Amino acid sequence: MARTYALVSADSHVNEPPDLWTTHLPARYVDRAPRIEHLEQGDAWVMEGALDVINFGANCCAGLPPERRSAWVRWEDVRPGGYDPAARVAEQDLDGVDAELLYPTPRIGNQVVWHVEDRDFHLACTRAYNDWLSAYAAHAPDRLWGVALMPNVGADAAVEELHRALALPGLRGVMLGQYPHGGDQIGAEDDAFWAAAAEAGVPVSIHVAFATAAQGDVSRMRLSGSTRFYDAPVRAQQLIDTGVFDRFPALRVVFVEVDSSWTPYLRSQLDDRFLRANPATRPAIRRLPGEYFTDNICTTFITDPYAIPNRHAIGVTQMLWSSDYPHTGSDWPDSRRTIDETFAGVPADERHAILAGNALRLWGTPGG
């Protein structure tokens, strides 16, 4: 009997276990593998290319009262569902969640893309993560929907990993930490990746923001949780203005954990500036910039009190609820109570679309 989905989180997370890379990397890289070290204030990841250690207390504190939350914890205090899929299904049941899209811990997943000085090591770290996530999600592929990391050392490598990852059990999506050829500017060679994703029918996710600086680089602006939508408008405009969606109209890009209520404002501003520009100098695109949000761009939100009443301006089909479990933003195990409060008065069909239907449309079967 096919499972019925009433609540799908379009953005949840795993907690990477200490042996992920030491177990899954080729033997020649084990000495360089990302690892957890025990420090005086708590445990933290140490990764090549990072300028500072990466703690993870805020990434495993869902369900705890604020006074018990800390950036620093010991690994043994991490809730088992972050790394044990059997425990994760039980944690889903406590929250009434039918399935989750699973993303990496942001600073850990993004830091992997900074191994660009050694292309082979970067690729090996990316593949190792995807192999581990596949094994995790394959425990319950109807409930655990893995999102694979994509490398950023060339579009050819990204296309190869896209096809390899989507052939693994349990993986249904892909995410970028930089553009496939590397960096934060779209290149002509990236078209090969957009084409592959569109042909495969798999959405491309960008989680919060690109990794434009190494962990611990204080020279770059650091986004707080309340400003996590800051990078998404930049990437959206890049994708629109460079004609990516004109060349690949079937491509879907999901901006994850950036909320939704900013999109009508951006759409109106993009259109206004486009129409005011000299036709000879404005982007050579086929539609008004804002129109691409209707078909090609989706956003996920955790708690966005302006999004629900403005859902028609945003686009009901382009909004996806997420729990963010087990991170700070999650209301686990009380997500349904929060949903009932914020969705009061929303018609049943629109409620279902935002809470489950849109995710099923985008990721409901492996490969789309």
TAKAWO-V559276 format. One record per helix or strand of 3 or more residues. SS is the DSSP state (H for helix, E for strand). FROM is the first residue (numbers start at 0). TO is the last residue. Records with the same first field share a line. If there is no record, write none. Layout:
# TAKAWO-V559276
SS=FROM-TO ; FROM-TO
This chain:
# TAKAWO-V559276
E=7-12 ; 34-38 ; 41-45 ; 98-102 ; 143-148 ; 170-175 ; 203-206 ; 252-255 ; 296-300 ; 318-320
H=19-23 ; 26-31 ; 56-58 ; 65-67 ; 74-76 ; 79-81 ; 84-94 ; 105-111 ; 118-139 ; 154-165 ; 187-199 ; 224-226 ; 231-240 ; 243-246 ; 262-275 ; 288-294 ; 304-308 ; 310-313 ; 315-317 ; 334-341 ; 347-362
